[in-house]
Amino acid sequence: MTQAEVTAVPSAPTAPFGTVAAPAMVVVTTEGGEFGTPTLQPTDVLPLHPFAHALHYGSACFEGLKAHRGIDGAVRLFRSGDHAQRLVASAARMMLPIPPPDLVYSMIMMAVRANLSAVPAAPGSLYIRPVLIGTEANIGAAAAPSTEAMLYVVASPVGDYFTSGARPLRVLIETTHPRTTPQFGRVKAGANYAMALQPTLAARRDRAADQVLFAPGGDVQETGASNFLLLDDQRVVTKGLDDTFLHGITRDSVLVLAHDAGLVVEERTIDVDELSSWAAEGEAALTGTAAVIAGVGTFIVGDDEIAVRAVNDPSARGMGPVARALRESLIRIQTGADADPYGWTELVDKDL
Ligand SMILES: *Cc1c(COP(=O)(O)O)cnc(C)c1O
């Protein structure tokens, strides 16, 4: 690497997450339901018929993953094949034309290569957003899937999620409503986010909550956009995989690291009643690609507020020690500071 390239690396942006567009995007459309050849384009408005199926009947899903720049200057994608597979699974559930996983993967790779100079230094990263939408121009297709689709990959340089320092989150426990319907639990669809918004905004307004943790009938699922973990120095506990929630890749990575660090991983039902006893001794955290791991400092249950002691300890700086250690291990693998025995990372070279 030349000195010019080293000095050209942008520092981590301070703009809010997701507001800065990287210059290039990759786009492909179907014809007769078959995906064609993707093209590289400037990130700009998309041609979309106002009758497009996604705009009327919600046939849209997406992914979110990151490319990280290491201290060696090299850029590494994290678990891109797994994200591509999950988009394909979402497409199948939404009855969209299903892109071949290799196509999704190669478009992610194209998008990172084209935006390589926009990948900021750590703790920043390039957030990559593949999106699949139904484009059939037919507002009569209410009870029919979209026969055509557009797949595009945009990217956004992002800073550290905790711009103003990690702060323990206040999480309201919602025991009436599920996060989403079971048909959509495992689908990464915008509709799920819209569904979580009303309760989340109400919780923010009424209880100064940051997030809502959905636990219908007392069965803890996840928040609007992240998976939920209980941790202590012996164990990590999280809900076992089922159709009611999104199977996070960060969740999976953290469980693998926890197991390999000698912690017992329990994938099982968590009852709301368990949260208060856990809060006295253990930690709680949320996981997702954007923040990696964030500490939960307070459970708001009905009129009560339950402090998670280990997370509120001032020396904890926003998350418990077990969550912090797992977060740091994961980031060290993502940035190439530690070896990657799992095959999660992949170097992105410059050759187009
Ligand atoms: C994307 C997402 C997550 C986190 O998944 P990661 O693969 O870890 O980023 C969790 N819950 C929901 C609802 C999501 O959409």
The ligand as a Gaussian input file, in Angstrom:
#p B3LYP/6-31G(d) Opt

LIG

0 1
 C      -31.465000      -7.273000      11.403000
 C      -32.228000      -7.593000      12.636000
 C      -31.628000      -8.076000      13.785000
 C      -30.122000      -8.230000      13.935000
 O      -29.594000      -9.115000      13.018000
 P      -28.021000      -9.092000      12.693000
 O      -27.868000     -10.127000      11.647000
 O      -27.322000      -9.410000      13.939000
 O      -27.715000      -7.709000      12.220000
 C      -32.418000      -8.400000      14.865000
 N      -33.752000      -8.234000      14.821000
 C      -34.374000      -7.762000      13.721000
 C      -35.854000      -7.607000      13.725000
 C      -33.644000      -7.419000      12.591000
 O      -34.271000      -6.956000      11.510000

